[in-house]
């Protein structure tokens, strides 16, 4: 009889223990689920942080390169304006027959046109770099700037070469070699005509750039 009672008590105890074990297992599994959820949330948060960090880095890179591109572009415009001033002076000197002055102004203009193109090339490279990290809406604007810069570089080189021809012709005129000087100027005129055709294309590019600057 005592044995039976002992077995009953033991059975009840074991059943109770099993219930506790089951409860602990349930709580443990629930804890694991919560841990996994927290881990997933943490992973998502980490990914979001990395994503935002990358976006911030891209924005900083874009602003740095874009602003530098605009700065170099403005430098190019200023220097090109100085070159154009000397270009006008040499044209005046040439028309007046001041060939020594023509040579001097041509030399000054050529140096400035070359310097201006250095700034334009630098600006173009910064625009290209800024395009790598820009938002989509800026791509067309940046490409418009690049198109304008390409046109301005060609215009500067056309004027640079025209200056070379006028320098050469003026040197011949200073030595009273009018025939050779006139022959040289025929090549200069072709450069001037080429320059005029570039102006038409550049005006179209500038008009497109102006429109984009207004809407972006």
Secondary structure, 3 states (H helix, E strand, C coil): CHHHHHHHHHHHHHHHHHHHHHHHHHHHHHHHHHHHHHHHHHHHHHHHHHHHHHHHHHHHHHHHHHHHHHHHHHHHHHHHHHHHHHHHHHHHHHHHCCHHHHHHHHHHHHHHHHHHHHHHHHHHHHHHHHHHCCCHHHHHHHHHHHHHHHHHHHHHHHHHHHHHHHHHHHHHHHCCCHHHHHHHHHHHHHHHHHHHHHHHHHHHHHHHHHHHHHHC
